[in-house]
């Protein structure tokens, strides 16, 4: 992956993480989420195709093994939407 592709990938994942939070908060509908996702995929052309956002790998609580350590669900900064 080139530096430019990595930059686009990161920008896409950050933007879509925020959009997904808006969806979970009820600010946008599922249909609006899908439209926004398609628009940003066309804009950023992510190499992963959005796999990181789709699987919630950005959420620390979902990455933790045995739910221990500072990344476990008990820490406020790691609460996922």
trRosetta pair geometry for C-beta under 8 A, 3 or more apart (Angstrom, degrees):
i j d omega theta_ij theta_ji phi_ij phi_ji
1 5 4.6 -126 -168 91 86 125
1 6 5.2 107 132 -60 118 87
1 9 7.3 -14 -170 -13 144 145
1 47 5.9 -88 -113 -28 118 170
2 5 4.6 96 52 7 78 102
2 6 7.0 -141 94 -5 41 87
3 6 5.7 -55 -147 36 31 112
3 7 6.3 34 153 -21 64 106
4 7 5.7 -53 -149 34 31 113
4 8 6.5 30 153 -16 64 105
5 8 5.8 -53 -148 38 32 110
5 9 6.2 37 151 -23 65 107
5 47 5.5 56 174 -46 116 123
6 9 5.5 -52 -146 35 31 116
6 10 6.4 31 156 -18 65 105
7 10 5.9 -55 -148 36 29 109
7 11 6.3 28 154 -18 64 108
8 11 5.7 -56 -146 38 30 111
8 12 6.2 33 155 -21 65 107
8 44 4.6 158 -177 -170 91 82
8 45 6.2 -7 155 64 147 77
8 46 6.5 -160 128 -90 93 55
8 47 8.0 108 84 -20 107 84
9 12 5.8 -56 -150 35 27 112
9 13 6.4 23 156 -17 64 108
9 44 7.4 143 -78 158 26 117
9 46 5.0 99 -116 -139 66 84
9 47 5.5 -35 -83 21 123 94
9 48 6.3 87 -142 4 114 101
10 13 5.9 -56 -145 37 30 108
10 14 6.3 28 158 -18 65 107
11 14 6.0 -57 -147 37 28 109
11 15 6.3 24 158 -15 64 110
11 44 5.7 -162 87 -120 104 131
12 15 6.0 -62 -148 40 27 108
12 16 6.0 16 161 -12 66 114
12 40 5.9 138 -136 154 83 108
12 41 7.3 71 -145 -96 130 47
12 43 7.9 164 -96 82 94 90
12 44 3.8 179 -71 106 107 158
12 46 4.3 -120 74 -67 166 118
12 50 7.0 -105 148 -89 123 76
12 53 8.0 -106 136 -23 85 132
13 16 6.0 -59 -139 43 27 105
13 17 6.2 36 157 -29 63 104
13 46 7.3 112 -47 -120 78 140
13 50 7.9 165 -92 -128 69 55
13 52 5.2 -4 -123 80 124 133
13 53 5.9 -166 -135 -50 68 98
13 58 6.8 161 171 -71 107 128
14 17 5.8 -51 -150 27 27 114
14 18 7.0 23 154 -13 60 104
15 18 6.0 -62 -161 36 32 108
15 19 6.4 29 148 -18 68 109
15 40 5.6 -168 106 -139 135 146
15 44 7.6 175 34 -35 136 147
16 19 5.2 -50 -141 39 40 114
16 20 6.1 45 155 -23 68 102
16 37 6.5 63 -124 -114 111 82
16 40 6.2 -177 -68 98 93 154
16 50 6.4 -168 -141 -136 176 103
16 53 4.2 -36 117 -103 128 161
17 20 5.8 -53 -150 34 29 112
17 21 6.7 33 149 -20 61 103
17 53 6.1 -134 -68 -114 62 99
17 58 5.2 -73 -107 96 128 171
18 21 5.5 -50 -152 32 35 114
18 22 6.7 39 148 -21 64 101
19 22 5.5 -50 -155 32 36 115
19 23 6.7 41 146 -22 64 100
19 28 7.4 -31 -167 40 77 150
19 33 6.4 135 153 -134 104 79
19 36 5.3 -169 -149 121 143 141
19 37 7.0 174 114 -69 150 74
19 40 7.5 -148 -18 -10 156 151
20 23 5.4 -46 -151 30 38 116
20 24 6.5 33 153 -14 66 104
20 33 7.3 73 -100 -144 52 124
20 53 6.1 -177 -38 -171 140 104
20 81 7.4 149 121 91 85 101
21 24 5.8 -56 -147 40 33 108
21 25 6.2 28 154 -16 66 111
21 81 4.7 76 -126 68 77 145
22 25 5.8 -60 -144 41 29 109
22 27 4.2 -76 -167 62 84 123
22 28 5.0 43 132 9 111 107
22 33 7.8 174 85 -92 97 94
23 26 7.9 43 172 -64 29 22
23 27 7.4 -74 -62 51 21 79
23 28 5.5 -51 -87 71 61 94
23 29 7.9 7 -130 135 80 9
23 30 6.9 76 -151 -92 116 52
23 32 8.0 -175 -97 79 88 93
23 33 4.5 31 -90 -83 129 136
24 81 4.3 156 86 154 149 98
25 81 6.7 -16 -49 -170 84 142
28 32 4.1 -120 -176 92 105 132
28 33 5.7 133 114 -57 119 76
28 36 7.2 7 168 -11 164 141
29 32 4.7 99 51 8 75 101
29 33 6.9 -128 99 -6 42 87
30 33 5.4 -50 -149 33 33 117
30 34 6.5 34 153 -20 64 103
31 34 5.8 -53 -152 34 31 111
31 35 6.6 31 151 -17 64 105
32 35 5.6 -54 -149 37 35 112
32 36 6.2 34 154 -18 68 107
33 36 5.8 -58 -147 39 29 109
33 37 6.1 32 154 -22 65 108
34 37 5.6 -51 -143 36 30 114
34 38 6.4 31 157 -19 63 104
35 38 5.9 -55 -150 35 29 110
35 39 6.4 29 152 -20 64 107
36 39 5.6 -56 -149 35 32 113
36 40 6.3 22 157 -11 67 108
37 40 6.1 -60 -145 42 28 103
37 41 6.2 32 155 -22 65 107
37 50 6.8 50 -165 -121 108 161
38 41 5.7 -52 -145 34 29 113
38 42 6.5 29 155 -17 62 105
39 42 6.0 -59 -156 36 29 109
39 43 6.4 25 149 -18 64 110
40 43 5.3 -52 -140 39 38 113
40 44 5.8 4 171 8 73 112
41 44 6.8 -68 -129 53 21 85
41 45 7.1 73 172 -89 55 32
41 46 6.5 -74 -129 19 70 96
41 49 7.5 26 -136 -151 120 53
41 50 6.4 -56 -92 -41 108 123
42 45 7.3 11 -163 -63 21 71
46 49 6.1 -169 93 -56 99 14
46 50 5.7 111 68 -53 146 60
48 51 4.3 -106 165 25 106 101
48 52 5.9 44 117 -13 161 90
50 53 5.1 -50 -172 45 82 110
50 54 5.5 85 128 -27 90 104
51 54 5.6 -60 -142 40 31 112
51 55 6.1 5 168 0 68 114
51 57 7.9 26 126 2 76 130
52 55 6.6 -72 -145 47 22 93
52 57 4.7 -83 -151 50 73 118
52 58 6.3 80 156 -42 101 90
53 56 7.6 27 -174 -73 31 38
53 58 6.9 9 -100 -7 55 124
56 59 4.6 -13 171 13 97 121
56 62 5.0 66 117 29 112 166
56 80 6.7 65 -166 -173 120 150
57 62 7.0 -113 -105 95 33 118
57 63 6.6 74 -156 -75 63 105
59 62 4.4 59 88 13 108 110
59 63 7.1 169 92 -14 57 89
59 78 7.6 96 -176 -176 67 75
59 80 3.7 20 -136 -98 125 142
60 63 5.6 -65 -152 36 39 111
60 64 6.7 49 155 -40 71 100
60 71 4.3 -126 171 -158 114 99
60 78 4.2 -80 68 -138 124 108
60 80 7.6 -172 37 -56 62 106
61 64 6.1 -44 -154 9 33 117
61 67 7.9 20 -157 -118 76 89
61 71 7.1 -167 -79 158 38 78
61 72 7.1 54 -121 -174 73 30
61 73 4.4 61 -129 -87 120 81
61 78 5.3 130 -49 151 86 106
61 79 7.3 39 -33 -113 136 29
61 80 5.4 -123 32 -8 120 116
62 80 6.8 11 -18 -23 104 165
63 71 6.6 -53 77 156 100 142
64 67 5.4 84 117 -99 127 42
64 68 7.2 169 178 37 117 40
64 69 6.7 -166 -138 56 112 106
64 71 4.8 -179 -81 106 110 104
64 72 5.4 140 -167 -92 167 55
64 73 7.5 -134 36 -32 148 71
65 68 7.9 -35 91 34 60 85
67 72 4.6 85 -178 -135 65 106
67 73 6.2 -26 -146 6 110 97
68 72 5.6 8 -105 -61 9 132
69 72 5.8 135 62 -26 56 95
70 75 6.1 42 -177 -47 64 156
71 75 7.3 -78 -126 34 17 134
71 78 5.8 145 -158 -111 53 152
72 75 6.6 105 70 -1 63 96
72 78 7.3 119 82 85 25 156
73 78 6.5 -133 -119 106 33 115
73 79 7.4 73 -161 -97 71 62
75 78 4.6 61 78 16 98 110
75 79 7.8 -145 97 -35 53 74
76 79 6.0 -31 -161 -12 42 114
